[in-house]
Every structure is written in structure tokens, then in C-alpha cells.
Amino acid sequence: MVLYFVGALIAHLRAKDYEVAPVAVLTLLAMAALVLRTVSA
């Protein structure tokens, strides 16, 4: 999931679409979920 959102962020930047706030928020949420799952396992 994290890789998907990182790819989406890169795609936005390559298309010169600099409104990346929604993508950045979703990327951070996915990363936080990954970290929390890793820590709790």
C-alpha cells in the first residue's frame, strides 16, 4: 500500500501536478499503519 501511494506521489510530480496534499496525507497514513503493524507484531 505504501509503495502504491509513493508511486502516486511520483506520478503527480512527474505530471507537474503540485497539489499533492491528499496523496501525501494518504501516504503518511499508510506508512503509519505499516509502522504500527510492524511494531505490534
C-alpha positions as CSV (number, residue, x, y, z in Angstrom):
1,M,0.0,0.0,0.0
2,V,2.8,2.4,0.9
3,L,4.5,1.7,-2.5
4,Y,1.2,2.4,-4.3
5,F,0.9,5.9,-2.7
6,V,4.6,6.7,-3.2
7,G,4.1,5.8,-6.8
8,A,1.1,8.1,-7.0
9,L,3.1,10.9,-5.5
10,I,5.8,10.4,-8.0
11,A,3.3,10.3,-10.8
12,H,1.7,13.6,-9.6
13,L,5.1,15.3,-9.5
14,R,6.1,13.9,-13.0
15,A,2.9,15.3,-14.4
16,K,3.7,18.7,-12.9
17,D,0.7,18.5,-10.6
18,Y,1.9,20.1,-7.4
19,E,-1.4,19.6,-5.4
20,V,0.0,16.6,-3.6
21,A,-1.5,17.2,-0.2
22,P,-4.2,14.4,-0.5
23,V,-1.6,12.0,-1.8
24,A,0.9,13.0,0.9
25,V,-1.7,12.5,3.7
26,L,-2.7,9.1,2.4
27,T,1.0,8.1,2.1
28,L,1.7,9.2,5.6
29,L,-1.4,7.2,6.9
30,A,-0.3,4.1,5.1
31,M,3.3,4.5,6.4
32,A,2.0,4.9,9.9
33,A,-0.2,1.8,9.6
34,L,2.8,-0.2,8.4
35,V,4.9,1.0,11.3
36,L,2.3,0.3,13.9
37,R,1.6,-3.1,12.5
38,T,5.4,-3.9,12.4
39,V,5.8,-2.7,16.0
40,S,2.9,-4.6,17.4
41,A,3.8,-7.9,15.7
